[in-house]
Amino acid sequence: MPEPVLAADPVPPSVSPAQVTPRGRRRRPWRAALPWLVPVALLVVWQTGSSTGLIPDEVLPPISEVLDTGRYLAGTGELQHHILVSLRRIAIGFGIGALAGLLLGFAVGMSRLAEGLFDRTLQMVRTIPHLALVPLVIAWFGIGELPKLLLVALGTLFPVYLNTVNGIRGVEPKLVELGRSYGLGRFGVLRRVVLPGALPSILTGIRYALGVAWLTLVVAETIASRDGIGFLAQNARELLRTDQIVLAILLYAIAGFLADAVIRGVERLSLRWHPHFRRGAAA
C-alpha cells in the first residue's frame, strides 16, 4: 500500500510568497538597510556638528556646503571633466595592470618553467613600494598621462598576479586528473577545471587591486597633474577651499564603492555555483 503524500506546509497568510526564500526562510528587509546605517549616522553627525559650530568650517564644512560646491562645479562643467579624466586613467591603468597580472599569474601557476623564469623577479619587484617610484617616473616621463597610467598599472598588477597564482595552485589536483581522464586537453582543463576553481581567488585579487588603483591615482594626480579629481583637491588646498577638498574625497569614496559593487555583481553572476554565493542569494 503506497504511503500517503503529505501536503507541503502552506505559507502563512501574513507572509507574501516573495518574502520566502527557496529554503523557506523569510527575507528580512532590514538587512538591505543595515550597511547604510553607519554612513547615514556619520553624515547626520557631520551635518549637525558643522551646523551648530561644534566642528569648525575650516576643519570640516557642512555637507550642505560641500553639495552646493559640487552643484556649482557641475554647472560650470569642471566637475564632470575631472571625473571623466580620472575614470579614464583608472580604466586604462587598471586594465593594463590586471591583464598583465592575469597573464603572468596563469603562466606561473600552470607552468614550472614560467615560475622559474618570472616568479622570483616579480616577487623582488613587488617588495618595492610602487608609490616610491613617483619621483623617478616623473623624472623619466614628465607629468603627462603615461606616468599616471604606469603607476596605476603597477599598483594593480601584483594583487591580481598573486591571487591568480594562489587560486590556480589551490585547485584540487585530483580534479585536474579527472578532467584529463575524461579526455580534456590542456586548454579544456584550463577552461573547465582550473579557471572555475581559481575564479574566487582571482576576483578577490581584482577587488583588492581596484582599491589600490584608486589609492595610486590619488597620489599621482595630487603630485603631477593638471586635471582629475586629485588635481581638484590639490588646487583646492592651495586656495584653502576645504569644501572642494572634502568634495574630492567624497568623489573618490563613491567611485571606489561603485567599482567594488560592480566586481561584487560579477562575483554573484559568475560564482552562482559556489556554496558561499548560493547561500548569499538565498539569504
C-alpha positions in Angstrom: 0.0 0.0 0.0 1.6 3.3 -1.0 2.4 5.8 1.7 0.2 8.9 1.8 1.7 12.0 0.4 1.8 14.8 2.9 0.9 18.3 1.6 3.5 20.9 1.8 3.1 23.4 4.7 1.2 26.4 3.4 2.8 29.8 3.5 1.2 31.8 6.4 -1.2 34.4 5.1 0.8 37.2 6.8 3.9 36.4 4.7 3.8 37.0 0.9 5.5 34.4 -1.3 8.1 37.0 -2.4 9.3 37.2 1.2 10.1 33.5 1.4 13.3 32.1 0.1 13.7 28.7 -1.6 14.8 27.3 1.7 11.7 28.6 3.5 13.4 31.5 5.3 11.9 34.9 5.4 13.8 37.7 3.7 14.4 40.5 6.2 14.1 43.9 4.6 16.2 45.5 7.3 19.3 43.5 6.1 19.4 45.7 2.9 19.3 48.8 5.0 21.8 47.6 7.6 25.0 48.5 5.7 23.8 52.1 5.3 23.1 52.8 9.0 26.7 53.8 9.9 27.3 56.0 6.8 23.9 57.8 7.3 24.6 58.3 11.0 28.1 59.7 10.2 26.5 62.1 7.7 23.9 63.2 10.3 26.6 63.8 13.0 28.8 65.7 10.4 25.9 68.0 9.3 24.7 68.6 12.9 28.2 69.2 14.2 29.1 71.6 11.4 25.8 73.5 11.5 25.9 74.0 15.3 29.6 75.1 15.3 30.9 72.1 17.2 33.0 71.3 14.1 34.7 74.5 12.7 34.2 75.1 9.0 37.9 75.2 8.3 38.1 71.7 9.7 35.0 70.2 8.1 32.4 72.3 6.3 28.8 71.3 6.5 27.8 68.6 4.0 25.2 71.0 2.6 28.0 73.4 1.7 30.0 70.6 0.0 27.0 69.6 -2.0 26.5 73.3 -3.1 30.1 73.4 -4.2 29.6 70.2 -6.2 26.5 71.6 -7.9 28.3 74.8 -8.8 31.3 72.9 -10.3 28.9 70.7 -12.2 27.1 73.7 -13.5 30.4 75.0 -15.0 31.3 71.6 -16.4 34.5 71.5 -14.4 33.4 68.6 -12.1 32.4 66.3 -15.0 35.7 67.0 -16.7 37.8 66.0 -13.7 35.7 62.9 -13.0 35.9 61.7 -16.6 39.6 62.2 -16.7 40.1 60.2 -13.5 37.8 57.4 -14.7 39.7 57.2 -18.0 43.0 56.9 -16.2 41.6 54.2 -13.9 40.1 52.2 -16.7 43.3 52.2 -18.8 45.8 51.7 -16.0 43.7 49.1 -14.2 43.0 47.3 -17.5 46.8 47.1 -18.3 47.8 46.0 -14.9 45.0 43.5 -14.4 45.6 41.9 -17.8 49.3 41.6 -17.2 48.7 40.1 -13.7 46.3 37.6 -15.1 48.6 36.5 -17.9 51.6 36.2 -15.6 49.5 34.5 -13.0 48.2 31.8 -15.3 51.7 31.3 -16.8 53.4 30.9 -13.4 50.5 28.9 -12.0 50.4 26.5 -14.8 54.0 26.1 -15.8 57.1 25.3 -13.8 59.2 26.8 -16.5 57.4 30.2 -16.3 57.6 30.0 -12.5 61.3 29.6 -12.6 61.7 32.4 -15.1 59.4 35.1 -13.7 58.2 34.4 -10.1 61.4 35.4 -8.2 61.9 38.6 -10.2 58.2 39.6 -9.7 58.4 38.9 -6.0 61.5 41.1 -5.7 59.8 43.9 -7.6 56.7 43.5 -5.6 58.5 44.4 -2.4 59.3 47.9 -3.8 56.5 50.4 -2.8 55.2 51.5 -6.2 54.4 54.9 -4.8 58.0 55.4 -4.0 58.6 55.4 -7.8 56.6 58.5 -8.3 59.6 60.9 -8.4 61.6 58.6 -10.7 58.7 58.1 -13.1 58.1 61.8 -13.3 61.7 62.4 -14.0 61.6 59.8 -16.8 58.3 60.7 -18.4 57.3 64.1 -17.1 53.8 64.9 -15.9 51.8 63.7 -18.8 49.4 60.7 -18.9 52.0 57.9 -19.1 53.4 58.2 -15.6 49.9 58.0 -14.0 48.9 55.0 -16.1 52.2 53.2 -15.3 51.8 53.8 -11.6 48.1 52.6 -11.6 49.1 49.5 -13.7 52.0 48.7 -11.2 49.7 49.0 -8.3 47.1 46.7 -9.9 49.5 44.1 -11.3 50.7 42.4 -8.1 47.4 41.8 -6.3 45.9 40.2 -9.4 49.1 38.2 -10.1 49.4 36.8 -6.5 45.7 35.9 -6.2 45.7 34.3 -9.6 48.7 32.1 -8.8 47.3 31.1 -5.4 43.9 30.4 -6.9 45.4 28.1 -9.6 47.6 26.3 -7.1 44.6 25.8 -4.8 42.7 23.8 -7.4 42.5 20.2 -6.3 45.0 18.1 -8.4 42.5 15.2 -8.4 40.0 17.4 -10.3 42.7 18.2 -12.9 43.5 14.5 -13.3 39.8 13.7 -13.5 39.4 16.2 -16.3 42.2 14.7 -18.2 40.8 11.2 -17.8 37.6 12.5 -19.5 39.7 13.5 -22.5 40.1 17.2 -21.8 43.2 18.7 -23.4 45.3 21.3 -21.8 43.0 24.2 -22.8 40.0 22.2 -21.8 41.4 21.5 -18.4 42.2 25.2 -18.0 38.8 26.4 -19.1 36.6 23.7 -17.4 38.5 22.9 -14.3 41.3 25.4 -13.4 39.5 28.6 -14.2 36.3 27.9 -12.2 38.3 26.7 -9.3 40.6 29.7 -9.3 37.9 32.3 -10.0 37.0 33.2 -6.4 40.6 34.0 -5.6 41.1 35.9 -8.9 38.0 38.1 -8.3 39.2 38.8 -4.7 42.5 40.0 -6.2 40.7 42.2 -8.7 38.6 43.7 -5.9 41.7 44.5 -3.8 43.5 45.8 -6.9 40.8 48.3 -7.6 41.3 49.8 -4.2 45.0 50.0 -4.8 44.4 51.6 -8.2 42.3 54.4 -6.8 44.8 55.0 -4.0 47.6 55.2 -6.6 45.7 57.6 -8.7 45.0 59.9 -5.8 48.8 60.3 -5.2 49.7 60.5 -8.9 47.1 63.2 -9.6 47.9 65.2 -6.5 51.7 65.3 -7.3 51.8 65.6 -11.0 48.6 66.5 -12.9 46.7 69.3 -14.5 43.3 67.7 -14.2 41.5 64.9 -12.5 39.9 64.6 -9.0 43.4 64.6 -7.4 44.2 67.9 -9.1 40.9 69.3 -7.9 41.9 68.5 -4.3 45.4 69.8 -4.7 44.3 73.1 -6.3 41.7 73.5 -3.5 44.4 73.0 -0.9 46.4 75.9 -2.4 43.3 78.1 -2.4 42.3 77.0 1.1 39.0 75.6 -0.2 38.2 72.9 2.4 34.8 72.3 0.8 36.4 71.3 -2.5 38.9 69.0 -0.8 36.1 67.2 1.0 34.2 67.0 -2.2 37.1 65.3 -3.9 37.4 62.8 -1.0 33.7 62.0 -1.3 34.1 61.5 -5.1 36.9 59.0 -4.5 34.8 57.2 -1.9 31.8 57.0 -4.2 33.9 55.8 -7.2 35.6 53.2 -5.0 32.2 52.0 -3.7 30.7 51.7 -7.2 33.8 49.9 -8.6 33.6 47.4 -5.7 29.9 47.0 -6.3 30.5 46.1 -9.9 33.0 43.4 -9.0 30.6 42.0 -6.4 28.0 41.8 -9.0 30.4 39.9 -11.3 31.1 37.5 -8.4 27.4 36.8 -7.9 26.8 36.1 -11.5 29.9 34.1 -12.2 30.1 32.2 -8.9 26.4 31.1 -8.6 27.7 27.5 -8.3 29.8 28.4 -5.2 28.3 27.5 -1.9 29.1 30.9 -0.3 27.3 32.8 -3.0 24.5 30.4 -3.2 23.9 30.9 0.5 24.1 34.7 0.0 21.5 34.6 -2.8 19.1 32.6 -0.6 19.5 34.8 2.5 
